[in-house]
Amino acid sequence: MFKTLAGAFKIKEVRNKLLLTLLLLFIYRVGCWLPIPGVNPDTFASGVEGNQFLGLLSSINGGALSQGSFLALGVSPYITASIIVQLLSAIIPSWQKLVKEGGSDGRKRISFYTKIVALILAVAQAIGIAVGFGTADATSMQVFGNNKFLCYGFIVLMLVTGAMFTVWLGEKITEIGIGNGVSLLIFVGILSTAANSMLTNFQNIGKGGEVAQTAIWQLILFVICLIVIFALVVFVDGGERRVGVQYAKQMKGRKMYGGQSTYIPVRVNANGVMPIIFASTILTFPQLIMSVFSPNANNAFVRWWNTYLGAGSWLYAVIMALLILAFAYFYTMLNFDTEQISKQIQQQGGFIPGIRPGKPTAQYLGSINKRITLFGAIFLAFMALIPTLVIKAIVGPGITAAFTATGLLIIVSVALEFDKQLEAQMMMRNYRGFLK
């Protein structure tokens, strides 16, 4: 990957895109550290520290929520909105038609609907946070003449504006930069939180004594787990089943076309980390609602939910695994249309050896895709749950609070996808130079 980056900086067009991407990511990180005017960040920090879910949400956003910053909501409303729109696209006939037809107009309308839902969710979450945390401090109340309504309204306005600004940044990165903007924002947020956690660990090493010895062993074991997880993710990410396709020879005029052999790659983990993100968002959404309206967890029902269904409980792990399996199949159905692929193969004069064209080909591809997806989903469920529990048992909660196995999976997957898109940009530039 470093070789690819070094080569990319030698090409002016790719270098400009990289620099624009880095600039937009830098703007995002600055926004994550800019507190809302008149708000005391210590109030948000104390509320996040006392709540497991809000702490997880803050770690994904790079600590923005605990800072009471302008971009405290991050990409959370947009991700939840994307899930809702994709689920509705499979139910509402008009939306389903837009997805199947594709095209720029269809994508723009689906993107518009997603932004509307994201705005609604951002308003709801911002109101919940403002009411749940209460007035930030006496200073913020004095700014608005001790008027709670104006104080809450200003905080909600800033949070919603920050959430939509984050969506805009993600779209701009995708449009004029390199890579998927939303994925890169999550990537940078997790890395920044992990960096702060590692810095704390190094500070403990510098204290000396028993604390330093414990911190050193935690760091060593964590690095070992890190290498194993990285190796597993890279190994599975490159795994695929190649379905052979043979094209018949055709005479057109005096020339013969076709007669070639190729294959359809069916990847083991074609969905990346999207099933994990979808499953965690759906499972933690009730916890979000309860957390923002009862941040101190004084309610008996909230305490019961956090104990038995909160992040880290065994029942949470089981439901999380089942949801990952379900979303893996759902996302595969949306992205891998076997009937459409079968029609394209038949129209181009191709066939899978031993399989009749048309419906039998679609059924054959569907059966292969289901089996491959099962292994990919099991791998995602394993990576989302088991390594986190093992690391927490061996290393302790200090580092894993910021760098869970899910976070590692997101980091590796986004880095690999970024590397592929960077190579594609360089290859496109080489082709243009060859044609000139």
ZAMARGU-4260 file (C-alpha; in steps of 0.2 Angstrom, whole numbers, plus 5000, padded with zeros to 4 digits):
<rodrens>
0) 5000/5000/5000 | 5014/5012/5004 | 5021/5008/4987 | 5005/5013/4979 | 5004/5029/4989
5) 5022/5034/4983 | 5017/5030/4965 | 5001/5040/4967 | 5010/5056/4972 | 5020/5055/4956
10) 5004/5058/4946 | 4997/5075/4946 | 4979/5071/4945 | 4979/5057/4958 | 4990/5068/4969
15) 4977/5082/4969 | 4963/5070/4973 | 4973/5063/4988 | 4977/5081/4994 | 4959/5086/4993
20) 4954/5070/5002 | 4967/5074/5016 | 4961/5092/5017 | 4942/5087/5019 | 4947/5074/5032
25) 4957/5087/5041 | 4942/5099/5041 | 4932/5085/5049 | 4944/5082/5063 | 4945/5100/5067
30) 4926/5100/5068 | 4926/5086/5080 | 4937/5096/5092 | 4927/5113/5090 | 4915/5114/5105
35) 4898/5121/5103 | 4899/5140/5109 | 4893/5142/5127 | 4894/5123/5131 | 4905/5115/5144
40) 4914/5100/5137 | 4916/5092/5154 | 4897/5090/5155 | 4897/5080/5139 | 4912/5070/5145
45) 4905/5065/5161 | 4889/5060/5153 | 4898/5049/5140 | 4909/5041/5153 | 4894/5035/5163
50) 4886/5027/5148 | 4893/5012/5139 | 4883/5015/5122 | 4887/5034/5122 | 4905/5030/5125
55) 4905/5018/5110 | 4896/5031/5099 | 4909/5044/5104 | 4924/5032/5100 | 4917/5030/5082
60) 4916/5049/5080 | 4934/5051/5086 | 4928/5058/5104 | 4917/5071/5096 | 4902/5068/5107
65) 4913/5068/5123 | 4920/5085/5118 | 4902/5092/5115 | 4908/5097/5098 | 4900/5104/5083
70) 4901/5087/5074 | 4896/5077/5089 | 4883/5067/5080 | 4895/5062/5066 | 4889/5050/5052
75) 4877/5040/5064 | 4861/5048/5058 | 4866/5046/5040 | 4871/5027/5042 | 4854/5024/5051
80) 4845/5033/5037 | 4854/5023/5024 | 4848/5007/5033 | 4830/5013/5033 | 4830/5018/5015
85) 4837/5002/5009 | 4824/4992/5019 | 4810/5003/5012 | 4817/5001/4995 | 4814/4982/4996
90) 4796/4986/5001 | 4790/5002/4992 | 4787/4998/4974 | 4791/5015/4967 | 4808/5015/4977
95) 4811/4997/4972 | 4809/5002/4954 | 4822/5016/4956 | 4834/5004/4963 | 4832/4992/4949
100) 4833/5004/4935 | 4848/5013/4942 | 4855/5027/4933 | 4860/5044/4939 | 4842/5051/4942
105) 4837/5035/4952 | 4853/5037/4963 | 4850/5055/4965 | 4832/5053/4971 | 4837/5038/4983
110) 4851/5050/4990 | 4839/5064/4992 | 4827/5052/5002 | 4842/5046/5013 | 4846/5064/5017
115) 4828/5069/5022 | 4828/5053/5034 | 4845/5058/5040 | 4839/5076/5044 | 4824/5069/5054
120) 4835/5057/5064 | 4848/5070/5067 | 4834/5082/5074 | 4828/5068/5085 | 4845/5063/5092
125) 4850/5081/5094 | 4834/5084/5105 | 4837/5069/5115 | 4855/5074/5118 | 4851/5091/5123
130) 4837/5086/5135 | 4846/5071/5141 | 4862/5080/5146 | 4852/5095/5152 | 4859/5113/5151
135) 4877/5112/5148 | 4882/5124/5162 | 4878/5140/5169 | 4888/5150/5156 | 4877/5143/5142
140) 4861/5148/5151 | 4868/5166/5154 | 4872/5168/5136 | 4853/5165/5132 | 4847/5175/5147
145) 4843/5159/5157 | 4830/5154/5144 | 4831/5135/5143 | 4821/5134/5127 | 4833/5146/5118
150) 4848/5136/5125 | 4841/5119/5120 | 4836/5126/5103 | 4854/5133/5099 | 4862/5116/5105
155) 4850/5106/5093 | 4853/5118/5079 | 4872/5116/5080 | 4871/5097/5082 | 4859/5095/5067
160) 4870/5107/5056 | 4885/5098/5061 | 4877/5081/5056 | 4872/5087/5039 | 4889/5096/5037
165) 4897/5079/5040 | 4886/5071/5026 | 4891/5085/5014 | 4910/5081/5018 | 4907/5063/5015
170) 4899/5066/4998 | 4913/5078/4993 | 4926/5066/4997 | 4917/5053/4986 | 4914/5065/4972
175) 4931/5074/4971 | 4943/5063/4981 | 4947/5045/4982 | 4937/5032/4991 | 4920/5031/5000
180) 4918/5047/5010 | 4907/5040/5024 | 4919/5025/5026 | 4934/5036/5027 | 4926/5047/5040
185) 4922/5032/5051 | 4940/5026/5048 | 4948/5042/5054 | 4937/5043/5069 | 4941/5026/5075
190) 4960/5029/5072 | 4960/5045/5081 | 4951/5038/5096 | 4963/5023/5096 | 4978/5035/5095
195) 4972/5043/5111 | 4970/5027/5120 | 4987/5021/5115 | 4994/5038/5121 | 4986/5034/5138
200) 4994/5017/5138 | 5011/5025/5134 | 5009/5037/5148 | 5006/5023/5160 | 5022/5015/5154
205) 5031/5031/5159 | 5025/5030/5177 | 5035/5015/5181 | 5032/5002/5194 | 5018/4989/5193
210) 5007/5001/5182 | 5021/5001/5169 | 5023/4982/5169 | 5004/4980/5167 | 5004/4993/5153
215) 5018/4985/5144 | 5010/4967/5144 | 4994/4975/5138 | 5003/4983/5124 | 5012/4967/5119
220) 4997/4956/5119 | 4987/4969/5110 | 5000/4970/5096 | 4999/4951/5094 | 4980/4951/5093
225) 4981/4965/5081 | 4993/4956/5069 | 4982/4940/5070 | 4966/4950/5066 | 4974/4960/5052
230) 4980/4943/5044 | 4963/4935/5045 | 4954/4950/5037 | 4967/4952/5023 | 4966/4933/5020
235) 4947/4932/5019 | 4945/4948/5010 | 4955/4941/4995 | 4945/4925/4995 | 4933/4922/4981
240) 4924/4908/4971 | 4927/4909/4952 | 4912/4903/4942 | 4918/4898/4924 | 4909/4906/4909
245) 4912/4900/4891 | 4907/4911/4876 | 4902/4902/4860 | 4910/4907/4844 | 4900/4918/4832
250) 4902/4922/4814 | 4899/4941/4810 | 4903/4944/4792 | 4919/4937/4788 | 4926/4938/4806
255) 4923/4926/4820 | 4920/4932/4838 | 4919/4924/4855 | 4926/4907/4860 | 4933/4915/4875
260) 4933/4908/4893 | 4931/4919/4908 | 4924/4918/4926 | 4912/4927/4938 | 4921/4931/4954
265) 4910/4928/4969 | 4919/4935/4984 | 4918/4927/5002 | 4916/4944/5010 | 4908/4955/4996
270) 4898/4965/5008 | 4913/4972/5018 | 4909/4978/5035 | 4891/4985/5030 | 4882/4970/5039
275) 4891/4974/5055 | 4887/4992/5054 | 4869/4989/5050 | 4867/4976/5064 | 4875/4987/5077
280) 4865/5002/5072 | 4849/4993/5073 | 4853/4984/5089 | 4859/4999/5098 | 4846/5011/5092
285) 4834/5007/5107 | 4849/5010/5118 | 4852/5027/5110 | 4835/5032/5113 | 4835/5027/5131
290) 4853/5034/5134 | 4850/5052/5128 | 4834/5053/5138 | 4841/5045/5153 | 4860/5047/5153
295) 4863/5043/5171 | 4853/5026/5169 | 4843/5029/5185 | 4828/5021/5177 | 4825/5002/5182
300) 4821/4997/5164 | 4836/5006/5157 | 4847/4997/5170 | 4839/4980/5165 | 4842/4984/5147
305) 4860/4989/5149 | 4863/4973/5160 | 4855/4960/5149 | 4854/4968/5131 | 4867/4982/5132
310) 4884/4981/5123 | 4895/4968/5130 | 4881/4956/5137 | 4880/4938/5130 | 4862/4941/5124
315) 4868/4956/5114 | 4882/4945/5106 | 4870/4932/5101 | 4857/4944/5093 | 4872/4954/5085
320) 4878/4938/5077 | 4860/4934/5070 | 4858/4951/5064 | 4875/4950/5055 | 4869/4934/5046
325) 4853/4942/5041 | 4860/4958/5034 | 4874/4949/5025 | 4861/4939/5015 | 4850/4955/5013
330) 4864/4966/5007 | 4870/4952/4995 | 4852/4951/4987 | 4853/4969/4984 | 4870/4969/4976
335) 4871/4952/4967 | 4856/4950/4956 | 4857/4932/4949 | 4843/4934/4936 | 4851/4950/4929
340) 4868/4942/4928 | 4860/4926/4920 | 4852/4937/4907 | 4868/4947/4903 | 4877/4930/4900
345) 4864/4923/4889 | 4862/4939/4879 | 4881/4939/4876 | 4881/4921/4870 | 4889/4914/4885
350) 4885/4899/4896 | 4891/4891/4912 | 4898/4873/4907 | 4886/4860/4912 | 4872/4872/4916
355) 4858/4877/4905 | 4856/4896/4901 | 4842/4906/4908 | 4833/4901/4925 | 4844/4886/4929
360) 4860/4898/4927 | 4851/4910/4939 | 4847/4896/4952 | 4865/4889/4950 | 4873/4906/4954
365) 4860/4909/4968 | 4865/4893/4977 | 4884/4897/4975 | 4881/4914/4982 | 4871/4908/4997
370) 4884/4896/5002 | 4898/4909/5000 | 4888/4922/5009 | 4886/4910/5023 | 4904/4908/5026
375) 4907/4927/5024 | 4893/4931/5037 | 4900/4918/5049 | 4917/4926/5047 | 4910/4944/5051
380) 4900/4938/5066 | 4916/4929/5072 | 4926/4945/5070 | 4913/4956/5077 | 4912/4946/5094
385) 4925/4933/5098 | 4941/4944/5096 | 4934/4958/5106 | 4929/4947/5120 | 4947/4938/5120
390) 4956/4955/5119 | 4945/4962/5133 | 4949/4946/5144 | 4968/4947/5141 | 4972/4965/5138
395) 4958/4974/5148 | 4946/4987/5144 | 4959/5001/5142 | 4963/4999/5124 | 4948/4989/5118
400) 4936/5003/5123 | 4943/5012/5107 | 4950/4998/5097 | 4938/4983/5096 | 4938/4969/5083
405) 4924/4978/5074 | 4935/4994/5073 | 4950/4984/5067 | 4939/4976/5054 | 4932/4992/5048
410) 4950/5000/5047 | 4957/4985/5037 | 4942/4984/5025 | 4942/5003/5022 | 4961/5003/5020
415) 4960/4989/5007 | 4946/4997/4998 | 4955/5013/4997 | 4971/5005/4990 | 4960/4996/4977
420) 4952/5013/4972 | 4969/5021/4972 | 4976/5008/4960 | 4961/5010/4949 | 4964/5029/4948
425) 4982/5026/4943 | 4978/5013/4930 | 4965/5024/4922 | 4978/5038/4921 | 4990/5026/4913
430) 4977/5021/4900 | 4974/5039/4896 | 4992/5042/4894 | 4993/5027/4882 | 4979/5033/4871
435) 4987/5050/4870
</rodrens>
